[in-house]
Amino acid sequence: MGLNVVDRIDNSVELRHVLISVSDKTGLEQLVPGLLKVNPGLKIFSTGGTFARLESILGAASADHLVPVSTYTGQPETQGGLVKTLDFKIYLGLLTETYNAAHQEDLARTSSVPIDMVVVNLYPFKATIAQPDTTPENARGNIDIGGPCMIRASAKNFIRVASVTDPADYGRILAALEQNQGKLPLEFRFELARKAFAHTADYDTAIAGYLAQTPFAEVEGCY
């Protein structure tokens, strides 16, 4: 059996650590209090503008539940948030498996924790290129890197992690958690993984299409 072949999982997974980093902040005022209602000990890792929004939602409770990603990783965000979540501890937390002893040793060695849910939506690339005055540089700046990586990592590991990309799913997720004593079942995580990979595929298709139809002279003119 290969080292990364999994033959044992938990059907339902309790949320203990969630990472939230979203461009579209719709519904966070519903999602976050709802998550804390079903899992009062929850820790939430977050970045930049999302962190500020969650702080305003949680108020005094922020100190107990909200952790900046930079504090967790030990690496400050780079200028303009260029690099925030592309960190070994983040991806170790997303990709580790519960019943793999080597993975658990890696978590202990690096003082990392398993991340049980990722709530991510991406830079608004389609909305940017739809603007009549957009430039290739505007478009380039709205190509998300960390977001698709986290979505793909969490969706790949749907056997333990929930990959959430659509604010329209927040209510259903909370209902499922309430019905399952704060745990999310495998079937729901698998459904979210399907949606997550469709989401990143559509995003990459939009980028590839834009680059394919943009004349080089227009690119060169930006610089």
Secondary structure by P-SEA (a helix, b strand, c coil): ccccccccccccccccbbbbbbcccccccccaaaaaaacccbbbbbcaaaaaaaaaaacccccccccccccccccccccccccccccaaaaaaaccccccaaaaaaaaaacccccccccccccaaaaaaacccccaaaaaaacccaaaaaaaaaaaacccbbbbccccaaaaaaaaaaaccccccaaaaaaaaaaaaaaaaaaaaaaaaaaaaccaaaaaaac
